[in-house]
């Protein structure tokens, strides 16, 4: 009997050892991080969307690990991607304004992987991903697609004329064909889901299950008028734009499918850690606003995060715990069996994937989150307007530091955060505000360097809707998208400025898009303060 027990124990040890070996046999040969700009999670069919927008990503998700509650640290491209690349909150990496550049002293994922022996290359779609903002740190190859009106590519008729995934992936394949024998880190980024929504045929009509009778079409002028000049968007217009946005997703999904097929054919698929995510989502007037200019509601913060680890036993699983985009850097380093980055403010998701409770109790995590016990929260911020968000497993709190106003939402019963319950939960509001205050009291602060936008980058940002010439003329002299007091827009008279509230500042400087502004009413519920709207 003793011999049998010894035999069974030996078999168990061998089986456990074999299982662990199978679970994580060796570091991945390739690391491929794909960021699909402006992709909100709940418009992917693998995240429960009612339309089949993502059949290839869905298939990939069945072989991977799907994080159902992944959130980003900012709702716009520049600071959000910088948080991904540094595992730092925006207050710490300092890149929070349109003309900020990551300081040379800051360490990026590409630098850490290159030091660890990986070849590094990035292929991005320009705009806020240009190297001038510091994203090229650590990349041996940093290819930013050179679309722009200086080359006659941007049109004034339809769409932005941007490059997109169709132009990017052939360059990616050429690079891989030459460099795939060595360990590599590859970063891919595209704007194909970003406004204006202009997918090619047949994707532009694929999800139009109605006849559109309006006159708003996917041009940069239309989107600029909506974002900066208060052009009204009717329910029919909105339905039309959502169908186009979904068409953009389906188009991009087909291209992702082609790329995954290439990885299979080249033998890289099963050797590579492959991650698909986004930097922020998009809002379709769930809270009165369109695009992603309004801050911190779930449609803008909730993004897909799908991770496929090579030689990993756990596939097709879904993780419901709240995770953040800053967790990607430490996760990649641990899977690659490289030393942890001591300055990272995120934490590796590998213990969570293994269901290891150390995910919630790591001492390194408590350096930045000393108030955490067995739970965790996600923080996001928009420093340009003093907006802050804290999300727990069940609740989201929004706080405007300038107006000292607060909103609270129960995400379990109200996932789109439409019902403000702050007045009925005073104790919870106070606790979350205290947690928010504690968080920022221990968070290292860093000031980025500043740059001057070159003509092509500025034109790309204009085509993407981040800059509008008339807004600049109305006072947005630092091109941060917000005509404010820092822009000296109190210098009236200005032919493009009125002062209907008689506060000596042009209406474009009154932050009329700020939902918390106590001096603004919104009688037509369109998300824009009445004082900022053209007179009837």
TORSE-216075 format. One line per field, with one value per residue (C-alpha): x, y, z; residue in one letter; residue number from 1. Coordinates in steps of 0.05 Angstrom, whole numbers, plus 32768, in hexadecimal, padded with zeros to 4 digits. Last residue first. Example, Ala and Ser with C-alpha at 12.3 -4.5 7.8 and 13.67 -1.06 7.14 Angstrom:
<fitis>
X: 8111, 80F6
Y: 7FEB, 7FA6
Z: 808F, 809C
res: S, A
n: 2, 1
</fitis>
This chain:
<fitis>
X: 7D80, 7DBE, 7DFC, 7E0B, 7E3F, 7E10, 7DE2, 7E18, 7E26, 7E12, 7DD5, 7DA3, 7D7A, 7D78, 7DC2, 7DD1, 7E16, 7E2D, 7E38, 7E6B, 7E6A, 7E5B, 7E96, 7E86, 7E7A, 7EC0, 7EB5, 7EEE, 7EC7, 7E93, 7EC6, 7EDA, 7EC5, 7E92, 7E57, 7E33, 7E2A, 7E72, 7E7B, 7EBA, 7ECB, 7ED2, 7EFC, 7EEC, 7F05, 7F47, 7F2B, 7F46, 7F8B, 7F98, 7FA4, 7F5E, 7F41, 7F33, 7F39, 7F52, 7F99, 7FB1, 7FD8, 7FB5, 7F6F, 7F50, 7F1B, 7F4F, 7F64, 7F1B, 7F13, 7F50, 7F36, 7F64, 7F56, 7F27, 7F50, 7F5D, 7F74, 7FA3, 7FC0, 7FC8, 7FED, 801A, 802A, 8038, 8066, 804B, 807A, 8091, 808C, 80B1, 8088, 807D, 807E, 8055, 805F, 801C, 8018, 7FE8, 7FC4, 7FAD, 7F9C, 7F6E, 7F4B, 7F43, 7F25, 7EF6, 7EE3, 7ED3, 7EAD, 7E83, 7E74, 7E5D, 7E31, 7E0D, 7DC9, 7DE2, 7E17, 7DE6, 7DF1, 7DCB, 7DEA, 7E28, 7E28, 7E2C, 7DF1, 7DDF, 7E26, 7E46, 7E25, 7E36, 7E4F, 7E56, 7E7E, 7E86, 7EC1, 7EBA, 7F04, 7F13, 7EDE, 7ED2, 7EB5, 7EA8, 7E9D, 7E81, 7E7F, 7EC6, 7EE3, 7EEB, 7F0B, 7F06, 7F26, 7F18, 7F44, 7F39, 7F7C, 7F8D, 7F5C, 7F63, 7F57, 7F5E, 7F4D, 7F3F, 7F56, 7F3E, 7F60, 7F80, 7F8D, 7F9C, 7FE7, 7FDB, 801C, 804C, 8013, 801C, 8064, 804D, 8021, 7FDF, 7FA8, 7FCC, 7FE9, 7FA5, 7FBB, 7F84, 7FB8, 7F9E, 7F9E, 7FE7, 7FF7, 7FD6, 8017, 800E, 8007, 802E, 8070, 80AC, 80CE, 80CA, 80C6, 8101, 80F6, 80D4, 80AF, 806D, 8084, 8098, 8058, 802D, 8056, 804B, 8002, 7FEA, 7FE9, 7FAD, 7F84, 7F61, 7F1E, 7F0F, 7EE1, 7F13, 7EFB, 7F19, 7F22, 7F67, 7F8B, 7FC0, 7FF3, 8026, 8023, 7FFD, 7FC1, 7FA7, 7F67, 7F5A, 7F1F, 7F13, 7EE7, 7EFA, 7ED3, 7E93, 7E99, 7E97, 7ED9, 7ED9, 7EB3, 7EDC, 7ED8, 7EA8, 7E61, 7E47, 7E04, 7E15, 7E06, 7E10, 7E37, 7E78, 7EB9, 7EED, 7F34, 7F7B, 7F6A, 7F7B, 7F94, 7FCE, 7FF7, 802E, 8050, 806B, 8028, 8019, 805F, 8061, 805F, 801C, 7FFC, 8016, 7FFC, 7FB8, 7FB9, 7FC8, 7F8E, 7F5F, 7F78, 7F66, 7F20, 7F19, 7F2C, 7EF4, 7EC3, 7ED7, 7ED0, 7E8C, 7E78, 7E8C, 7E63, 7E25, 7E30, 7E34, 7DF1, 7DCF, 7DE9, 7DD0, 7D8B, 7D8B, 7D9D, 7DE3, 7DE5, 7E21, 7E3F, 7E7C, 7EB7, 7EA5, 7E6A, 7E86, 7ECA, 7EA8, 7E85, 7EC3, 7EED, 7EBB, 7E90, 7E4B, 7E14, 7DDB, 7DA1, 7D74, 7D98, 7D73, 7D74, 7D9A, 7DDB, 7E0C, 7E33, 7E2A, 7E6F, 7E8E, 7E81, 7EA3, 7EDB, 7ED3, 7ECC, 7EBC, 7ED8, 7EE8, 7F17, 7F08, 7F40, 7F72, 7FAA, 7FE0, 8010, 8048, 807A, 80AA, 80DB, 8104, 8130, 811C, 80E1, 810B, 8108, 80C3, 80AB, 80BF, 809D, 805F, 805B, 8063, 8029, 8001, 8006, 7FE7, 7FA6, 7FA7, 7F9C, 7FBC, 7F91, 7F67, 7F3C, 7EF8, 7ED3, 7ED7, 7F0C, 7F44, 7F83, 7FB7, 7FD2, 8018, 8017, 7FCF, 7FE9, 7FFA, 803F, 8031, 805E, 8093, 80BC, 80F4, 8128, 80F3, 8109, 80EA, 80C3, 8084, 80A5, 8071, 8099, 8097, 8050, 8018, 7FEE, 7FE4, 8009, 7FED, 8021, 8052, 8081, 80C0, 80EB, 811E, 811B, 8158, 8141, 815C, 812F, 80F5, 8101, 8109, 80CA, 80A2, 80B7, 80E4, 80DE, 8120, 8117, 80D9, 809A, 8084, 804A, 802B, 7FE3, 7FE3, 7FE6, 802A, 8043, 8058, 8043, 8003, 7FEF, 7FF2, 8030, 8037, 8067, 804D, 8004, 8004, 8021, 7FEA, 7FB6, 7FD9, 7FDB, 7F9C, 7F63, 7F36, 7F6C, 7F82, 7F62, 7F31, 7F2F, 7EF1, 7EE3, 7F2B, 7F2A, 7F60, 7F71, 7F5D, 7F13, 7F29, 7F4B, 7F0A, 7EE6, 7F1D, 7F0F, 7EC3, 7EC5, 7E88, 7E52, 7E1D, 7DFA, 7E3A, 7E4A, 7E94, 7EA7, 7E79, 7EA5, 7E7F, 7E80, 7ECB, 7ED0, 7F04, 7F20, 7F66, 7F72, 7FB2, 7FD6, 800F, 8037, 806D, 8096, 80C0, 8096, 80BA, 80BB, 808D, 8056, 8019, 803A, 8072, 8041, 8019, 8057, 806C, 8027, 8025, 806B, 8057, 8016, 8038, 806A, 8031, 800D, 804C, 8059, 8011, 8018, 805A, 8039, 8000
Y: 864A, 8665, 863B, 860D, 861C, 863C, 8600, 85D1, 8597, 8550, 854F, 8550, 8588, 85B2, 85AA, 85D8, 85F5, 8619, 85D9, 85BF, 8574, 8561, 8587, 8593, 85DC, 85E5, 8631, 8643, 863A, 8669, 86A2, 86B8, 86F9, 86D5, 86F3, 86B0, 86BC, 86CD, 86C3, 86AC, 86A3, 86EE, 86F6, 8734, 871D, 8705, 86D4, 869D, 86A3, 865A, 8648, 8660, 8628, 8613, 85C8, 859B, 859E, 85C6, 85F7, 8633, 861A, 8660, 8667, 8662, 861F, 860B, 8621, 85F8, 85B8, 8588, 8542, 852F, 84F8, 8523, 855C, 852D, 8517, 8560, 8570, 8534, 854B, 8592, 8583, 858A, 85AF, 8585, 8586, 855F, 8535, 8547, 850E, 84FF, 84C2, 84A9, 84A6, 84E0, 84D0, 848C, 84A5, 84DA, 84A7, 8478, 84B1, 84C1, 8478, 8476, 84B9, 84A1, 845F, 8484, 84B4, 847E, 849B, 84DE, 84BB, 848F, 84AC, 8480, 847A, 8452, 8423, 83E7, 83FC, 83C0, 83A8, 83EB, 840F, 8457, 8492, 84DB, 8511, 855C, 8584, 85B6, 85B5, 856F, 854E, 8509, 84CB, 848D, 8449, 840E, 83C2, 83A7, 83EB, 8424, 8466, 84A1, 84E6, 8525, 8562, 8580, 8575, 8540, 850D, 84D3, 8489, 845C, 8413, 83F3, 83B7, 8385, 835A, 8393, 83D4, 8415, 8412, 8416, 842E, 8407, 83D6, 83BA, 83A8, 8382, 8354, 8346, 8346, 831F, 82F4, 82D4, 82A4, 8294, 8280, 82B7, 82E5, 82D2, 82E1, 8326, 8348, 8388, 83D1, 840B, 83F5, 8416, 83D6, 83B6, 836B, 8343, 831C, 82D9, 82ED, 82DD, 8309, 8343, 8340, 8342, 837B, 83A5, 8393, 83A6, 83F0, 83E1, 83D0, 8394, 8389, 8340, 831C, 82EE, 82C5, 8283, 826B, 8251, 823C, 8208, 8239, 8225, 826B, 82A0, 82BF, 82FF, 8324, 8368, 838E, 83D5, 83F6, 843E, 8464, 843B, 8438, 8482, 84A3, 84E4, 8502, 850E, 84C7, 84CA, 84E5, 8502, 8500, 84CA, 848D, 84BD, 848C, 8488, 8469, 843C, 8446, 842E, 83EB, 83A1, 8363, 833C, 8305, 82DF, 82BC, 8276, 8257, 828E, 8296, 825A, 8285, 8269, 8273, 82BA, 82C9, 82AE, 82DC, 8317, 8306, 8301, 8344, 8360, 8342, 835F, 83A4, 83A2, 8388, 83BF, 83F4, 83DA, 83DF, 8428, 8431, 8412, 843D, 847B, 846B, 845E, 84A0, 84C5, 84A5, 84B9, 8500, 851D, 8569, 8590, 85B1, 85D1, 85A9, 8560, 855E, 8591, 856E, 852B, 8546, 8569, 852A, 8505, 84C9, 84E0, 8509, 8516, 84EE, 84BC, 847C, 843E, 8408, 83C9, 83EE, 83BC, 83A8, 83EB, 840A, 83C4, 83B5, 83E4, 8408, 841E, 8469, 8478, 84BD, 84AD, 8477, 842E, 8429, 844E, 8419, 83FF, 83C5, 83B7, 837E, 8362, 8330, 82F1, 82E4, 82BA, 82E7, 8322, 8323, 8306, 832B, 836E, 835F, 8348, 8388, 83B3, 838E, 8398, 83E4, 83FA, 83D2, 83E1, 842B, 845F, 849C, 84BC, 84DC, 84C8, 84E0, 8521, 854E, 851D, 850C, 84EB, 8528, 851C, 855B, 8546, 850E, 84C4, 84B0, 8470, 846F, 8439, 8432, 83FF, 83F4, 8405, 8416, 845B, 8466, 847A, 84BC, 84EE, 84FE, 84B4, 84BC, 8496, 84D6, 84D9, 84A2, 845D, 8431, 83FB, 83EB, 83C1, 83A2, 8369, 8346, 8338, 834E, 8395, 8399, 8381, 83B6, 83ED, 83D8, 83D8, 841F, 8440, 848A, 84B0, 84C9, 84F0, 84DE, 8518, 8547, 8573, 855A, 8558, 851E, 84FE, 8503, 84BA, 84BD, 84E5, 84BD, 847B, 8453, 840E, 842E, 8418, 840F, 8452, 8474, 8455, 8475, 84B8, 84C1, 849E, 84BB, 84A1, 8498, 8460, 8427, 83F1, 83A6, 8384, 8347, 8330, 82FA, 82C4, 82A4, 826C, 827F, 82C8, 82BC, 82A2, 82E0, 830C, 82EB, 82F1, 833A, 8364, 832F, 835E, 8355, 8366, 8334, 833F, 830C, 8333, 8370, 83B1, 83A9, 83B0, 83F7, 83FC, 8442, 842C, 83E3, 83D6, 8395, 837C, 8343, 8321, 82ED, 82B2, 82AA, 8297, 824D, 8214, 8239, 820E, 81D1, 81D3, 81DD, 81A2, 8177, 8188, 8179, 8138, 8124, 8136, 8110, 80D3, 80D3, 80D9, 80A0, 8074, 8085, 8073, 8031, 8021, 802F, 8000
Z: 7D72, 7D93, 7D89, 7DC3, 7DF8, 7E2A, 7E26, 7E40, 7E10, 7E22, 7DF4, 7E2C, 7E0D, 7E4D, 7E5B, 7E95, 7EA3, 7EE1, 7F08, 7ED6, 7EE2, 7E9A, 7E7F, 7E36, 7E45, 7E5E, 7E60, 7E32, 7DF1, 7E0F, 7E0E, 7E53, 7E73, 7E9F, 7E79, 7E6F, 7E25, 7E18, 7DCE, 7DAB, 7D61, 7D53, 7D92, 7DBB, 7DEB, 7E05, 7E38, 7E0B, 7E2B, 7E1B, 7E64, 7E71, 7E47, 7E00, 7E09, 7DD1, 7DEA, 7DAE, 7DD9, 7DB9, 7DC5, 7DC2, 7D8D, 7D56, 7D72, 7D74, 7D2B, 7D17, 7D37, 7D5B, 7D76, 7D3E, 7D1E, 7CE1, 7D0F, 7D33, 7CF1, 7CDC, 7D1D, 7D13, 7CCC, 7CDF, 7D19, 7D5F, 7D8D, 7DC8, 7E13, 7E49, 7E79, 7EC2, 7EF3, 7F31, 7F5D, 7F78, 7FC4, 7FCF, 7F8F, 7FA7, 7FEC, 7FCF, 7FA3, 7FDE, 8007, 7FCD, 7FCB, 8015, 8014, 7FD9, 7FFD, 803B, 8013, 7FED, 7FDB, 7FC0, 7F96, 7F70, 7F2A, 7EF9, 7EB4, 7EC2, 7E85, 7EB3, 7EDF, 7F0B, 7F15, 7F04, 7F3E, 7F2D, 7F56, 7F41, 7F63, 7F60, 7F7D, 7F44, 7F33, 7F4F, 7F24, 7F40, 7F20, 7F4B, 7F2D, 7F53, 7F55, 7F4B, 7F5B, 7F2A, 7F3D, 7F0D, 7F0D, 7EE6, 7EF0, 7EAB, 7E88, 7EBC, 7E9F, 7ECF, 7ED6, 7F14, 7F1B, 7F5E, 7F85, 7FB7, 7FEC, 8012, 7FEE, 8013, 8005, 7FB9, 7F9A, 7FC7, 7FD2, 7F8C, 7F9A, 7FD8, 7FAF, 7FD2, 7F9D, 7F67, 7F9F, 7F9F, 7F68, 7F37, 7F02, 7ED5, 7F12, 7F20, 7ED7, 7ED8, 7EEB, 7F12, 7EFE, 7F1D, 7EFE, 7F1E, 7F33, 7EEE, 7EF8, 7EDF, 7E9E, 7E99, 7E59, 7E7B, 7EB6, 7E89, 7E61, 7EA0, 7EBE, 7E7E, 7E75, 7EBB, 7EA9, 7E7E, 7EBB, 7ED9, 7EFB, 7F09, 7ED8, 7EB7, 7E7C, 7E66, 7E1F, 7E2D, 7E6C, 7E5C, 7E42, 7E0F, 7DF1, 7E18, 7DF5, 7E15, 7E05, 7E24, 7E09, 7E21, 7E56, 7E61, 7E2C, 7E2E, 7E7A, 7E88, 7E96, 7E70, 7E38, 7DF9, 7DE2, 7DA6, 7DB5, 7DF5, 7E19, 7E4B, 7E20, 7DE6, 7DBC, 7DE3, 7DCB, 7DEA, 7E02, 7DF8, 7DD9, 7DE2, 7DBE, 7DDD, 7DBC, 7DE0, 7DA8, 7D97, 7D84, 7D52, 7D37, 7D08, 7CCA, 7CB3, 7CF8, 7CFD, 7CB7, 7CCB, 7D08, 7CD9, 7CAA, 7CE6, 7D00, 7CBB, 7CBF, 7D05, 7CEC, 7CB9, 7CED, 7D1E, 7CE9, 7CD7, 7D20, 7D1E, 7CDE, 7CFE, 7D3C, 7D0F, 7CEE, 7D31, 7D4A, 7D0C, 7D17, 7D60, 7D4B, 7D50, 7D58, 7D41, 7D80, 7D60, 7D7C, 7D7C, 7D4D, 7D1C, 7D1E, 7D10, 7CD4, 7CB9, 7CC2, 7C97, 7CA9, 7C91, 7CB0, 7C7F, 7C9C, 7C79, 7C8E, 7C76, 7CAC, 7CBC, 7CAE, 7CCB, 7C8D, 7C69, 7C74, 7C7B, 7C31, 7C20, 7C45, 7C8E, 7C9A, 7CE2, 7CED, 7D23, 7D3C, 7D2E, 7CF9, 7D25, 7D26, 7D55, 7D51, 7D83, 7D76, 7DA9, 7D8D, 7D9C, 7D5F, 7D23, 7D13, 7CFB, 7CAF, 7CA3, 7CE1, 7CC4, 7C82, 7CA7, 7CCF, 7C91, 7C70, 7CB1, 7CB3, 7C72, 7C7B, 7CC6, 7CBC, 7C90, 7C9D, 7C66, 7C9C, 7C82, 7C44, 7C1E, 7C3C, 7C2D, 7C53, 7C26, 7C01, 7C1B, 7C47, 7C57, 7C83, 7C84, 7C99, 7CC0, 7CFD, 7CF9, 7D39, 7D2E, 7D64, 7D97, 7DDE, 7DE2, 7DA2, 7DC7, 7DDC, 7DC4, 7D85, 7D74, 7D5A, 7D7E, 7D88, 7D3D, 7D19, 7D09, 7D2B, 7D19, 7D53, 7D55, 7D8C, 7D89, 7DCC, 7DF7, 7E3C, 7E32, 7DF5, 7E20, 7E55, 7E22, 7DFC, 7E3D, 7E4C, 7E7F, 7E8F, 7E91, 7E4A, 7E5E, 7E38, 7E0C, 7E1A, 7DE4, 7DE8, 7E34, 7E65, 7E5B, 7EA3, 7EAB, 7EF4, 7EF0, 7EB3, 7EDB, 7ECD, 7EAE, 7E7B, 7E37, 7E4C, 7E72, 7E34, 7E0B, 7E39, 7E3C, 7DF0, 7DD8, 7E01, 7E38, 7E6D, 7E9C, 7E77, 7E8E, 7E87, 7EA4, 7E79, 7E74, 7E3E, 7E3F, 7DFD, 7DCE, 7DCD, 7DC9, 7D86, 7D69, 7D83, 7D66, 7D23, 7D28, 7D40, 7D2F, 7D34, 7D4F, 7D93, 7DBA, 7DF1, 7DFC, 7DC7, 7D98, 7DA0, 7DA9, 7DF5, 7DF8, 7DDC, 7DA5, 7D9D, 7D86, 7D77, 7D9F, 7D8C, 7DB8, 7D9A, 7DC4, 7D9F, 7DB6, 7DF4, 7E34, 7E44, 7E57, 7E7C, 7E86, 7E68, 7E9A, 7ED2, 7EB9, 7EB2, 7EFA, 7F13, 7EEE, 7F07, 7F4E, 7F49, 7F2B, 7F64, 7F97, 7F75, 7F76, 7FBF, 7FCF, 7FAA, 7FCE, 8012, 8000
res: X, X, X, X, X, X, X, X, X, X, X, X, X, X, X, X, X, X, X, X, X, X, X, X, X, X, X, X, X, X, X, X, X, X, X, X, X, X, X, X, X, X, X, X, X, X, X, X, X, X, X, X, X, X, X, X, X, X, X, X, X, X, X, X, X, X, X, X, X, X, X, X, X, X, X, X, X, X, X, X, X, X, X, X, X, X, X, X, X, X, X, X, X, X, X, X, X, X, X, X, X, X, X, X, X, X, X, X, X, X, X, X, X, X, X, X, X, X, X, X, X, X, X, X, X, X, X, X, X, X, X, X, X, X, X, X, X, X, X, X, X, X, X, X, X, X, X, X, X, X, X, X, X, X, X, X, X, X, X, X, X, X, X, X, X, X, X, X, X, X, X, X, X, X, X, X, X, X, X, X, X, X, X, X, X, X, X, X, X, X, X, X, X, X, X, X, X, X, X, X, X, X, X, X, X, X, X, X, X, X, X, X, X, X, X, X, X, X, X, X, X, X, X, X, X, X, X, X, X, X, X, X, X, X, X, X, X, X, X, X, X, X, X, X, X, X, X, X, X, X, X, X, X, X, X, X, X, X, X, X, X, X, X, X, X, X, X, X, X, X, X, X, X, X, X, X, X, X, X, X, X, X, X, X, X, X, X, X, X, X, X, X, X, X, X, X, X, X, X, X, X, X, X, X, X, X, X, X, X, X, X, X, X, X, X, X, X, X, X, X, X, X, X, X, X, X, X, X, X, X, X, X, X, X, X, X, X, X, X, X, X, X, X, X, X, X, X, X, X, X, X, X, X, X, X, X, X, X, X, X, X, X, X, X, X, X, X, X, X, X, X, X, X, X, X, X, X, X, X, X, X, X, X, X, X, X, X, X, X, X, X, X, X, X, X, X, X, X, X, X, X, X, X, X, X, X, X, X, X, X, X, X, X, X, X, X, X, X, X, X, X, X, X, X, X, X, X, X, X, X, X, X, X, X, X, X, X, X, X, X, X, X, X, X, X, X, X, X, X, X, X, X, X, X, X, X, X, X, X, X, X, X, X, X, X, X, X, X, X, X, X, X, X, X, X, X, X, X, X, X, X, X, X, X, X, X, X, X, X, X, X, X, X, X, X, X, X, X, X, X, X, X, X, X, X, X, X, X, X, X, X, X, X, X, X, X, X, X, X, X, X, X, X, X, X, X, X, X, X, X, X, X, X, X, X, X
n: 536, 535, 534, 533, 532, 531, 530, 529, 528, 527, 526, 525, 524, 523, 522, 521, 520, 519, 518, 517, 516, 515, 514, 513, 512, 511, 510, 509, 508, 507, 506, 505, 504, 503, 502, 501, 500, 499, 498, 497, 496, 495, 494, 493, 492, 491, 490, 489, 488, 487, 486, 485, 484, 483, 482, 481, 480, 479, 478, 477, 476, 475, 474, 473, 472, 471, 470, 469, 468, 467, 466, 465, 464, 463, 462, 461, 460, 459, 458, 457, 456, 455, 454, 453, 452, 451, 450, 449, 448, 447, 446, 445, 444, 443, 442, 441, 440, 439, 438, 437, 436, 435, 434, 433, 432, 431, 430, 429, 428, 427, 426, 425, 424, 423, 422, 421, 420, 419, 418, 417, 416, 415, 414, 413, 412, 411, 410, 409, 408, 407, 406, 405, 404, 403, 402, 401, 400, 399, 398, 397, 396, 395, 394, 393, 392, 391, 390, 389, 388, 387, 386, 385, 384, 383, 382, 381, 380, 379, 378, 377, 376, 375, 374, 373, 372, 371, 370, 369, 368, 367, 366, 365, 364, 363, 362, 361, 360, 359, 358, 357, 356, 355, 354, 353, 352, 351, 350, 349, 348, 347, 346, 345, 344, 343, 342, 341, 340, 339, 338, 337, 336, 335, 334, 333, 332, 331, 330, 329, 328, 327, 326, 325, 324, 323, 322, 321, 320, 319, 318, 317, 316, 315, 314, 313, 312, 311, 310, 309, 308, 307, 306, 305, 304, 303, 302, 301, 300, 299, 298, 297, 296, 295, 294, 293, 292, 291, 290, 289, 288, 287, 286, 285, 284, 283, 282, 281, 280, 279, 278, 277, 276, 275, 274, 273, 272, 271, 270, 269, 268, 267, 266, 265, 264, 263, 262, 261, 260, 259, 258, 257, 256, 255, 254, 253, 252, 251, 250, 249, 248, 247, 246, 245, 244, 243, 242, 241, 240, 239, 238, 237, 236, 235, 234, 233, 232, 231, 230, 229, 228, 227, 226, 225, 224, 223, 222, 221, 220, 219, 218, 217, 216, 215, 214, 213, 212, 211, 210, 209, 208, 207, 206, 205, 204, 203, 202, 201, 200, 199, 198, 197, 196, 195, 194, 193, 192, 191, 190, 189, 188, 187, 186, 185, 184, 183, 182, 181, 180, 179, 178, 177, 176, 175, 174, 173, 172, 171, 170, 169, 168, 167, 166, 165, 164, 163, 162, 161, 160, 159, 158, 157, 156, 155, 154, 153, 152, 151, 150, 149, 148, 147, 146, 145, 144, 143, 142, 141, 140, 139, 138, 137, 136, 135, 134, 133, 132, 131, 130, 129, 128, 127, 126, 125, 124, 123, 122, 121, 120, 119, 118, 117, 116, 115, 114, 113, 112, 111, 110, 109, 108, 107, 106, 105, 104, 103, 102, 101, 100, 99, 98, 97, 96, 95, 94, 93, 92, 91, 90, 89, 88, 87, 86, 85, 84, 83, 82, 81, 80, 79, 78, 77, 76, 75, 74, 73, 72, 71, 70, 69, 68, 67, 66, 65, 64, 63, 62, 61, 60, 59, 58, 57, 56, 55, 54, 53, 52, 51, 50, 49, 48, 47, 46, 45, 44, 43, 42, 41, 40, 39, 38, 37, 36, 35, 34, 33, 32, 31, 30, 29, 28, 27, 26, 25, 24, 23, 22, 21, 20, 19, 18, 17, 16, 15, 14, 13, 12, 11, 10, 9, 8, 7, 6, 5, 4, 3, 2, 1
</fitis>
